[in-house]
Amino acid sequence: MIKKILIANRGEIALRIIRACKEMGIESVALYPGSVDPGQFLETKMADQAVCLGEDGILGYLDQRKIIQIAKRTGADAIHPGYGFLAENGDFADLCLKNRIKFIGPSPDALRKLGNKIEAKKIARKIGLPLLPGSEIAVKDEKELLKIAKEIRTPFLLKAANGGGGVGIEMIEKEDKKNLLEIFRKLKRETKNSFDSEEIFVEKFLKNPRHIEFQILGDGKGKVIHFGERECSIQRRNQKLIEEAPSPFLDKKMRKKMGKLAVKFGQYLKYESLGTVEFLVSEDKRFYFLEVNPRLQVEHPVTELVTGFDLVKEQIMIASGEKLKIKQGDIKFRGWAMEFRIYAEDASDDFRPHEGLITNYLAPSGKGVEVHSFCQPNQRVFPFFDSLLSKLVVFNDCRSGCIQRAKRAFEEYLIEGIPSLIPFYKVILENQKFLNGSFSTAFVEKEDLASKIKKRKTSPKIEDQKGDNEELARTVAYLYLARQKEDASHTNKWKMAERLKIFEE
């Protein structure tokens, strides 16, 4: 069994892994960048050991050799990369292997194959997964691009083979040769800078699709199972915002078919560790392979809640060399779970990210509510890290109950000092299409939610009364102001409670 794990990550995912380690009796090592107060990184307080990465800031989390040196120095026999940073880096997984340190994730070969979307599509085609029309290999040059564009017709996407996180995707809507070539050249430059690769492929654009993914787990010896699906269609800029399990769109027959194909993909690779096979599903319920994310996902908690399994612990046990003891028949689904990613962004200003100081922070709690976060009062939000502040995860016995619980939780959630997506989610939770489960990846843009948030900010709290209702209006206004003072008093109590909490700890 693994004895000590170095966590090559930060924030809420580092805390998630530390908690799993504590429950398994495994020591943990946290990292933090230099030139920053380590107290700003909650993981340094919770881990058994904390080590400074030096003065490189965010770059320290990408310094492979330095991380290996720290692992050796602290006696860590395994490294967990979390998500982001080095989580999908085949070279880093190789370096761990060479230094006899276990990389908690897929093999270097699997990471390389799945990191390139063109290679992943080749595997999918070989084993019979349905694919959207497009180029089967990277576009060779501009002449070939124009030929493919003529065959496939608009709308279609230009996508970076090594892209990810919503980066490296451009939509082509009009048949305009000059515009197409300009976008192609621009995307090649961007992907070269971001991913050190100029490989671009073409994929037919699917109108109003659902984005649905299946969680798989393999032992590296050919045994693979799935833990059901997650609905990930609520997005901005091709990045997920809300995930839920199960999907309100899939029927039993589709779920079974898609799950089998996800497992088949893993079996072909003799996949080790956690992975996510992602699909786009059309309005008429035809599904198409999209990609595989070979790592622990941000949204894994919703799957844990509806299945009862701890995916991080399962991942660590597989890395320790244990056989996969769970059978597909052991996986039973119960209830409904939703995750809301709370970013330091202003949704009314095109989701512009913000940095700064969180002056007050109070997370919701109660039955069926989890908050995965690194935040605390006086928490600094840095510009050089991802803007994710926390994940609010709610669970209930049905979807409508889950939504009601989320509404209650957001009323309790307090983040002051910088903008967050809390007002945005309050608007979504009142949206009829969301409530009905009738949405697609275009939901955020189509529903013009930003304008609704602005309206909420500026609209009066009570309606203007006229005529015979004038006296009533004054009375209501008086009562409203009195209630506001009462609420403010409660808010001050929350602030005081949080301050006291700091001293208690």
LINLINHU-V867949 format. One record per residue. RES is the residue in three letters. OMEGA is omega in whole degrees, -180 to 180 (none if undefined). Layout:
# LINLINHU-V867949
res->RES omega->OMEGA
res->RES omega->OMEGA
This chain:
# LINLINHU-V867949
res->MET omega->176
res->ILE omega->-177
res->LYS omega->-176
res->LYS omega->-177
res->ILE omega->170
res->LEU omega->-178
res->ILE omega->-177
res->ALA omega->-178
res->ASN omega->-175
res->ARG omega->170
res->GLY omega->-172
res->GLU omega->-178
res->ILE omega->175
res->ALA omega->179
res->LEU omega->180
res->ARG omega->-179
res->ILE omega->178
res->ILE omega->-180
res->ARG omega->177
res->ALA omega->179
res->CYS omega->-180
res->LYS omega->-179
res->GLU omega->-180
res->MET omega->-179
res->GLY omega->-180
res->ILE omega->177
res->GLU omega->-179
res->SER omega->178
res->VAL omega->178
res->ALA omega->178
res->LEU omega->173
res->TYR omega->-177
res->PRO omega->177
res->GLY omega->180
res->SER omega->180
res->VAL omega->177
res->ASP omega->-180
res->PRO omega->177
res->GLY omega->176
res->GLN omega->-179
res->PHE omega->-174
res->LEU omega->-180
res->GLU omega->179
res->THR omega->178
res->LYS omega->-174
res->MET omega->-179
res->ALA omega->178
res->ASP omega->-177
res->GLN omega->178
res->ALA omega->-176
res->VAL omega->179
res->CYS omega->180
res->LEU omega->-177
res->GLY omega->-172
res->GLU omega->-174
res->ASP omega->-180
res->GLY omega->-178
res->ILE omega->-178
res->LEU omega->178
res->GLY omega->180
res->TYR omega->179
res->LEU omega->-179
res->ASP omega->-173
res->GLN omega->-175
res->ARG omega->179
res->LYS omega->-180
res->ILE omega->177
res->ILE omega->179
res->GLN omega->179
res->ILE omega->178
res->ALA omega->180
res->LYS omega->-177
res->ARG omega->-178
res->THR omega->179
res->GLY omega->178
res->ALA omega->179
res->ASP omega->177
res->ALA omega->176
res->ILE omega->174
res->HIS omega->-176
res->PRO omega->-177
res->GLY omega->172
res->TYR omega->-174
res->GLY omega->-178
res->PHE omega->-174
res->LEU omega->-173
res->ALA omega->-177
res->GLU omega->-176
res->ASN omega->-179
res->GLY omega->179
res->ASP omega->179
res->PHE omega->177
res->ALA omega->176
res->ASP omega->-179
res->LEU omega->176
res->CYS omega->-179
res->LEU omega->-179
res->LYS omega->-179
res->ASN omega->177
res->ARG omega->175
res->ILE omega->-177
res->LYS omega->173
res->PHE omega->-177
res->ILE omega->-177
res->GLY omega->-180
res->PRO omega->178
res->SER omega->177
res->PRO omega->-179
res->ASP omega->179
res->ALA omega->179
res->LEU omega->-179
res->ARG omega->-179
res->LYS omega->-176
res->LEU omega->177
res->GLY omega->178
res->ASN omega->-174
res->LYS omega->178
res->ILE omega->178
res->GLU omega->179
res->ALA omega->179
res->LYS omega->177
res->LYS omega->179
res->ILE omega->-180
res->ALA omega->180
res->ARG omega->-177
res->LYS omega->-176
res->ILE omega->170
res->GLY omega->175
res->LEU omega->180
res->PRO omega->-179
res->LEU omega->173
res->LEU omega->176
res->PRO omega->179
res->GLY omega->-179
res->SER omega->-178
res->GLU omega->177
res->ILE omega->178
res->ALA omega->179
res->VAL omega->-173
res->LYS omega->-178
res->ASP omega->-176
res->GLU omega->179
res->LYS omega->179
res->GLU omega->178
res->LEU omega->-179
res->LEU omega->179
res->LYS omega->180
res->ILE omega->-180
res->ALA omega->180
res->LYS omega->-179
res->GLU omega->-172
res->ILE omega->-179
res->ARG omega->178
res->THR omega->-1
res->PRO omega->174
res->PHE omega->-178
res->LEU omega->165
res->LEU omega->-175
res->LYS omega->176
res->ALA omega->-178
res->ALA omega->-178
res->ASN omega->-178
res->GLY omega->179
res->GLY omega->178
res->GLY omega->179
res->GLY omega->-180
res->VAL omega->177
res->GLY omega->179
res->ILE omega->176
res->GLU omega->179
res->MET omega->174
res->ILE omega->-175
res->GLU omega->-176
res->LYS omega->178
res->GLU omega->-178
res->ASP omega->-174
res->LYS omega->-178
res->LYS omega->-180
res->ASN omega->179
res->LEU omega->-178
res->LEU omega->178
res->GLU omega->179
res->ILE omega->179
res->PHE omega->-179
res->ARG omega->180
res->LYS omega->-179
res->LEU omega->178
res->LYS omega->179
res->ARG omega->-178
res->GLU omega->-178
res->THR omega->175
res->LYS omega->180
res->ASN omega->-174
res->SER omega->-171
res->PHE omega->-180
res->ASP omega->179
res->SER omega->178
res->GLU omega->-178
res->GLU omega->179
res->ILE omega->174
res->PHE omega->-177
res->VAL omega->179
res->GLU omega->179
res->LYS omega->179
res->PHE omega->179
res->LEU omega->-176
res->LYS omega->176
res->ASN omega->180
res->PRO omega->166
res->ARG omega->175
res->HIS omega->-176
res->ILE omega->-177
res->GLU omega->179
res->PHE omega->179
res->GLN omega->176
res->ILE omega->175
res->LEU omega->179
res->GLY omega->-179
res->ASP omega->179
res->GLY omega->-179
res->LYS omega->177
res->GLY omega->179
res->LYS omega->-179
res->VAL omega->175
res->ILE omega->175
res->HIS omega->-178
res->PHE omega->179
res->GLY omega->-172
res->GLU omega->171
res->ARG omega->175
res->GLU omega->-175
res->CYS omega->-171
res->SER omega->179
res->ILE omega->-172
res->GLN omega->166
res->ARG omega->-177
res->ARG omega->178
res->ASN omega->176
res->GLN omega->-174
res->LYS omega->177
res->LEU omega->179
res->ILE omega->174
res->GLU omega->177
res->GLU omega->177
res->ALA omega->-1
res->PRO omega->175
res->SER omega->177
res->PRO omega->-174
res->PHE omega->-175
res->LEU omega->170
res->ASP omega->-174
res->LYS omega->-178
res->LYS omega->179
res->MET omega->-179
res->ARG omega->-179
res->LYS omega->-178
res->LYS omega->-179
res->MET omega->178
res->GLY omega->179
res->LYS omega->-180
res->LEU omega->177
res->ALA omega->178
res->VAL omega->180
res->LYS omega->178
res->PHE omega->179
res->GLY omega->180
res->GLN omega->180
res->TYR omega->-178
res->LEU omega->-169
res->LYS omega->-171
res->TYR omega->177
res->GLU omega->176
res->SER omega->-180
res->LEU omega->175
res->GLY omega->-180
res->THR omega->177
res->VAL omega->-172
res->GLU omega->-178
res->PHE omega->164
res->LEU omega->-178
res->VAL omega->-178
res->SER omega->-179
res->GLU omega->178
res->ASP omega->173
res->LYS omega->168
res->ARG omega->-177
res->PHE omega->-176
res->TYR omega->177
res->PHE omega->179
res->LEU omega->-178
res->GLU omega->173
res->VAL omega->173
res->ASN omega->-174
res->PRO omega->-177
res->ARG omega->170
res->LEU omega->-177
res->GLN omega->176
res->VAL omega->-171
res->GLU omega->-177
res->HIS omega->-178
res->PRO omega->-179
res->VAL omega->177
res->THR omega->178
res->GLU omega->-177
res->LEU omega->-177
res->VAL omega->179
res->THR omega->-179
res->GLY omega->180
res->PHE omega->175
res->ASP omega->-173
res->LEU omega->179
res->VAL omega->177
res->LYS omega->178
res->GLU omega->179
res->GLN omega->-180
res->ILE omega->179
res->MET omega->176
res->ILE omega->179
res->ALA omega->179
res->SER omega->178
res->GLY omega->179
res->GLU omega->177
res->LYS omega->177
res->LEU omega->-175
res->LYS omega->-179
res->ILE omega->174
res->LYS omega->-179
res->GLN omega->-179
res->GLY omega->179
res->ASP omega->-175
res->ILE omega->178
res->LYS omega->-178
res->PHE omega->178
res->ARG omega->175
res->GLY omega->-177
res->TRP omega->179
res->ALA omega->177
res->MET omega->175
res->GLU omega->178
res->PHE omega->179
res->ARG omega->-178
res->ILE omega->180
res->TYR omega->173
res->ALA omega->-176
res->GLU omega->176
res->ASP omega->-177
res->ALA omega->180
res->SER omega->179
res->ASP omega->178
res->ASP omega->177
res->PHE omega->179
res->ARG omega->180
res->PRO omega->-180
res->HIS omega->171
res->GLU omega->178
res->GLY omega->-174
res->LEU omega->172
res->ILE omega->-175
res->THR omega->178
res->ASN omega->-178
res->TYR omega->176
res->LEU omega->-177
res->ALA omega->176
res->PRO omega->178
res->SER omega->-180
res->GLY omega->-176
res->LYS omega->175
res->GLY omega->-179
res->VAL omega->175
res->GLU omega->172
res->VAL omega->178
res->HIS omega->-174
res->SER omega->174
res->PHE omega->-170
res->CYS omega->176
res->GLN omega->175
res->PRO omega->-177
res->ASN omega->176
res->GLN omega->177
res->ARG omega->175
res->VAL omega->-173
res->PHE omega->-178
res->PRO omega->-174
res->PHE omega->174
res->PHE omega->174
res->ASP omega->-174
res->SER omega->178
res->LEU omega->179
res->LEU omega->-177
res->SER omega->174
res->LYS omega->173
res->LEU omega->-178
res->VAL omega->-180
res->VAL omega->-178
res->PHE omega->174
res->ASN omega->-174
res->ASP omega->179
res->CYS omega->-176
res->ARG omega->-179
res->SER omega->177
res->GLY omega->178
res->CYS omega->179
res->ILE omega->178
res->GLN omega->179
res->ARG omega->178
res->ALA omega->178
res->LYS omega->179
res->ARG omega->-178
res->ALA omega->-179
res->PHE omega->175
res->GLU omega->179
res->GLU omega->-171
res->TYR omega->-178
res->LEU omega->172
res->ILE omega->-178
res->GLU omega->178
res->GLY omega->177
res->ILE omega->177
res->PRO omega->174
res->SER omega->-179
res->LEU omega->180
res->ILE omega->178
res->PRO omega->179
res->PHE omega->-179
res->TYR omega->176
res->LYS omega->177
res->VAL omega->180
res->ILE omega->-177
res->LEU omega->173
res->GLU omega->-176
res->ASN omega->-174
res->GLN omega->-180
res->LYS omega->176
res->PHE omega->-180
res->LEU omega->-180
res->ASN omega->-176
res->GLY omega->-178
res->SER omega->-178
res->PHE omega->178
res->SER omega->179
res->THR omega->179
res->ALA omega->-172
res->PHE omega->-174
res->VAL omega->-179
res->GLU omega->-175
res->LYS omega->-176
res->GLU omega->179
res->ASP omega->-175
res->LEU omega->-179
res->ALA omega->-179
res->SER omega->179
res->LYS omega->178
res->ILE omega->178
res->LYS omega->180
res->LYS omega->178
res->ARG omega->-178
res->LYS omega->-172
res->THR omega->-175
res->SER omega->178
res->PRO omega->-177
res->LYS omega->177
res->ILE omega->-179
res->GLU omega->178
res->ASP omega->-179
res->GLN omega->-179
res->LYS omega->172
res->GLY omega->-175
res->ASP omega->-176
res->ASN omega->-175
res->GLU omega->180
res->GLU omega->178
res->LEU omega->-180
res->ALA omega->180
res->ARG omega->179
res->THR omega->179
res->VAL omega->180
res->ALA omega->179
res->TYR omega->-180
res->LEU omega->180
res->TYR omega->-179
res->LEU omega->177
res->ALA omega->179
res->ARG omega->179
res->GLN omega->178
res->LYS omega->178
res->GLU omega->178
res->ASP omega->179
res->ALA omega->178
res->SER omega->178
res->HIS omega->180
res->THR omega->178
res->ASN omega->177
res->LYS omega->177
res->TRP omega->-178
res->LYS omega->180
res->MET omega->179
res->ALA omega->-180
res->GLU omega->179
res->ARG omega->179
res->LEU omega->-179
res->LYS omega->180
res->ILE omega->-179
res->PHE omega->178
res->GLU omega->-179
res->GLU omega->none
